[in-house]
């Protein structure tokens, strides 16, 4: 009797597509989680940049010089003015 119900249960379970739907949902969830991790990494990087820039603004308000990009020196470039026309 017990084996009959086991076989009946397995037959009913095999005839449904619940397990396929569950597998598809799990695959979709894993994919979304992976994309969310990438986006969170981008947000973290942007937040760090924002904090660094906010510190620069505070320093500028205090009158300190800019810490960012160093100014380039004006170098005269050599030109070739001896071309024949």
C-alpha positions as CSV (number, residue, x, y, z in Angstrom):
1,X,0.0,0.0,0.0
2,X,2.8,2.4,0.9
3,X,4.6,1.8,-2.4
4,X,1.4,2.5,-4.3
5,X,1.0,5.9,-2.7
6,X,4.7,6.7,-3.3
7,X,4.3,5.8,-7.0
8,X,1.1,7.8,-7.2
9,X,2.7,10.8,-5.6
10,X,5.7,10.6,-7.9
11,X,3.4,10.3,-10.9
12,X,1.4,13.3,-9.8
13,X,4.6,15.3,-9.1
14,X,6.1,14.3,-12.5
15,X,2.9,15.4,-14.3
16,X,3.1,19.0,-12.9
17,X,5.5,21.7,-14.0
18,X,5.9,23.2,-10.6
19,X,9.5,22.1,-10.3
20,X,10.4,23.5,-13.7
21,X,8.9,26.8,-12.7
22,X,10.7,26.8,-9.4
23,X,14.0,26.1,-11.2
24,X,13.4,28.9,-13.7
25,X,12.5,31.3,-10.8
26,X,15.7,30.3,-9.0
27,X,17.8,30.9,-12.1
28,X,16.2,34.3,-12.6
29,X,16.7,35.3,-9.0
30,X,20.4,34.3,-9.1
31,X,20.8,36.4,-12.3
32,X,19.2,39.4,-10.7
33,X,21.3,39.1,-7.6
34,X,24.4,39.0,-9.7
35,X,23.4,42.2,-11.5
36,X,22.5,43.9,-8.2
37,X,26.0,43.1,-6.9
38,X,27.5,44.8,-9.9
39,X,25.3,47.9,-9.5
40,X,26.1,48.1,-5.8
41,X,29.8,48.0,-6.5
42,X,29.3,50.9,-8.9
43,X,27.3,52.8,-6.3
44,X,30.0,52.2,-3.7
45,X,32.6,53.6,-6.1
46,X,30.5,56.6,-6.9
47,X,29.9,57.3,-3.2
48,X,33.6,57.2,-2.4
49,X,34.2,59.7,-5.2
50,X,31.4,61.9,-3.9
51,X,32.9,61.9,-0.4
52,X,36.3,62.8,-1.7
53,X,34.9,65.7,-3.7
54,X,32.9,66.9,-0.7
55,X,36.1,67.1,1.3
56,X,37.6,69.2,-1.5
57,X,34.7,71.6,-1.3
58,X,35.1,71.9,2.5
59,X,38.8,72.6,2.0
60,X,38.0,75.2,-0.6
61,X,35.6,76.9,1.8
62,X,38.4,77.0,4.4
63,X,40.7,78.7,1.8
64,X,43.0,75.8,1.1
65,X,44.4,75.2,-2.3
66,X,42.9,72.7,-4.6
67,X,44.2,69.1,-4.0
68,X,43.0,67.7,-7.3
69,X,44.7,67.9,-10.7
70,X,48.0,69.7,-10.7
71,X,48.2,72.7,-13.1
72,X,50.3,72.1,-16.1
73,X,53.3,74.4,-16.8
74,X,53.1,76.5,-20.0
75,X,55.8,74.9,-22.2
76,X,56.5,76.3,-25.5
77,X,56.3,73.6,-28.2
78,X,58.8,73.5,-30.9
79,X,57.4,74.3,-34.3
80,X,58.9,73.6,-37.7
81,X,58.8,77.0,-39.4
82,X,61.3,76.1,-42.1
83,X,59.0,74.3,-44.4
84,X,59.3,75.0,-48.1
85,X,56.1,75.9,-50.0
